[in-house]
Amino acid sequence: MSKDTSLTDEGFFASGLASASLDTDEVEGQLAVDVYQTKNDVVVKAPVAGVDPDGIDIAVTNESIAIRGERYDEKEVDQDGYHFQECYWGSFARQVMLPVECDADKADATFKNGILTVRIPKLVKTKTKKVKVKAS
């Protein structure tokens, strides 16, 4: 498993479970993602249970995808009442480079059982065709 520590366009580091934005002291969690290819698509999957699908912001270019959102905790107890607190609550973000060039205009996102799935069709590269000039 590799660790992505690149600085993203939005000004945050995509490493660790949470990171501070360069512009503020606000902490963002890192969204876990799976990225894989099929014959025709690049697929990005992320567990986003507890997040309103309308509150997920997805930005896709031909080379990358950025996902942002926020998970809210409905506090039933104060902080001192916790024995363990392993779930991340608050804003999260993740940006990754796509493994191949894709058609961002045809990207499609679905949300089912707490899993966000984004399918981005691969760009079909046309091969150069040589054309001979015919004498008339």
N, C-alpha and C positions, 0 to 999 in steps of 0.2 A: 504494500500500500504506500503510495507516495504522498508527500505532504505539499500542498500548494501554498507557497508563501509569496505569491506575486501581488504587487500593488495593483488594484483594479482602477478602472476609470472613475468610479464613484468615490475614491479616496479612502478605501478601507483595505486592510490586509485580509486575505482569505486563508487564514491559518488558525489552528487551535479551535477550541470550542466557542470562545468569544473573543472579540477584539475591539479595541477602541478606534473610533473614527479619527482621522487626522484633523478634521475640522472642529470636533467637539470632544468632550470627555464621555460622550454617550457610548455605551457598550452594545455591540451587535453580536448575536450568536451566529455561528457558521452553520449553514444548512447542509446536511449530509445529502449527497447525490450519487446516483449510479448513472454512468454515461456509457452507452454501447451502440454499436452499429448493426443494422440489418442490411439486406441487399439494397434497399432504397432509401432508408432513413437513418438519421442519428436520433437516438432516443435518450431523453434525460428523465430519470425518475427520482422523486424526493418524497420522503414521509413528512407530511404537513398536518398531521392529526391535530385537531383543536383550532385550526385556522379557518376563518371564513373564506371560501373560495373567491369572493368578490374583493377581498383584501390582499390578494396575492398579485404582485406586480412582476410581470415577465417581460424582459426586453431581449429580443433576439436580433443579432446581425448575422451576416453570412459566415462569420468567423467565431462568434461567441454567444453565450446566453448568460443573462443575469436574472436572478430570482430574488425578490425581497418580500417580506411580510412581517406579521407580528402575531405572536401567540399570547393571549391574555389569560392570566390566572385569576379565577374568582376566589379570592382569599376567604377561607373559612376560619383560619387561625392566624395569629401574628407570627412573626419570624421565629420567636422563641419556642413555639409549639412544635416545630419540625424536629423529627429524629433524623431523617434523611431528606435531602432535596436535590435530586439528580435531574429532574426535568428542567429544561431551559424555558423561561418565560420572558417575553419581551420581543424586541425586533430581531430579525435574522436576515441574512443576505448571503448570496454566493454567486460568484461569477466564474465561469470556466470557459476555456478555449475549446472549440469544437474540433474533433479529430480530422475532419475534412470540410471543404467548403460546402455550405448548405444554402438553400433557398429560404431566407428568412420570411419572405412574403407569404409562404405557404405553410408556415409553422402552425401547429394545432395543439391545444392543451386540453386535457381532461382531468377530472378530479373524481376519484372513486375510492371509497373506504379509507379515506385519509391519505391516499397516495396521489401526488401530482405527477402526471405523465405528459411530457412535451415531446411531440414528434416533429422533426424538422427534415423535410426531404433533402437528399443530397442533390447538389447541382450536377446535371448531366453535362459533361464536357464533350463538346463536339470535336471530332478529329478534323485536322486540316485536310481538305480535299484538293488535289491538284486537278486543274482543268486545262485541257489542251485547246488551243485555238484552232478552229477548223478554217481552212482556206476556202474562200467563196469563189 
